[in-house]
Structures are given as C-alpha cells and as structure tokens.
Amino acid sequence: MNDSGWTDLAGAIGAGGVFLFLIVVVWQVAATWRARMLAAREEQYKKLAMKYAQLLEDNVELHRRTLDELTQARGSIASMEKMMREIE
C-alpha cells in the first residue's frame, strides 16, 4: 500500500471508532433514561397502592358505621312494633 492508502485506512478506522463510540453513548443514555422512567412509574404505582389502601380502609369504616346504624334502626323498629302490638 502506498502512503495515501494507509491514511485512508486510518481515517476509516478512526471514523468507525467515533461512530461506534457515539452509538454506545446514545445506547447508554437511552438505557439510563428508560431506567429512570421505570423507577418513576414504580413510585407512582406505590403511591397509587397506598391511596387505594387508604380508600379501602375508609370504605370499610363507612360500611361498619352503616351496619351499626342499620342495627340500631332495626332495634328501634322492633321496639315500636312491640309497643304497637301491646297497644292493640
């Protein structure tokens, strides 16, 4: 090979190396971005799960209170029915 051939070969290898380096850098940036997005999504899922758990606890408490009130109402109705039967 002549001197120009070696220069062209060195330039091609250098350009290939630069492109390979850029590809690796872009790949790593994309992988880092993806990992951050997955971590953020996981944090949102945790917050959503905590909110759901709190709403479920609130719902159970409301259900318990409703049952207590219904039991009291049934007792009152039964007492009124008994009183009305005694009056007849």
QUILIN-V186444 format. One record per residue. RES is the residue in three letters. D_FIRST is the distance of its C-alpha to the first C-alpha in Angstrom with 2 decimals. Layout:
res=[RES:RES]
d_first=[D_FIRST:D_FIRST]
This chain:
res=[MET:ASN:ASP:SER:GLY:TRP:THR:ASP:LEU:ALA:GLY:ALA:ILE:GLY:ALA:GLY:GLY:VAL:PHE:LEU:PHE:LEU:ILE:VAL:VAL:VAL:TRP:GLN:VAL:ALA:ALA:THR:TRP:ARG:ALA:ARG:MET:LEU:ALA:ALA:ARG:GLU:GLU:GLN:TYR:LYS:LYS:LEU:ALA:MET:LYS:TYR:ALA:GLN:LEU:LEU:GLU:ASP:ASN:VAL:GLU:LEU:HIS:ARG:ARG:THR:LEU:ASP:GLU:LEU:THR:GLN:ALA:ARG:GLY:SER:ILE:ALA:SER:MET:GLU:LYS:MET:MET:ARG:GLU:ILE:GLU]
d_first=[0.00:3.70:6.65:7.94:5.75:6.84:10.09:10.65:10.21:12.51:14.81:15.17:15.97:18.31:19.98:20.46:21.99:24.26:25.41:26.06:28.02:30.01:30.83:32.13:34.14:35.68:36.46:38.21:40.14:41.32:42.35:44.25:45.95:46.98:48.41:50.42:51.75:52.81:54.55:56.34:57.45:58.73:60.72:62.22:63.21:64.90:66.84:67.84:69.02:71.08:72.61:73.43:75.06:77.19:78.24:79.14:81.28:82.97:83.64:85.15:87.40:88.55:89.25:91.30:93.29:93.95:95.24:97.50:98.90:99.42:101.24:103.48:104.17:105.10:107.42:109.06:109.51:110.99:113.35:114.45:115.01:117.12:119.13:119.71:120.91:123.34:124.72:125.45]
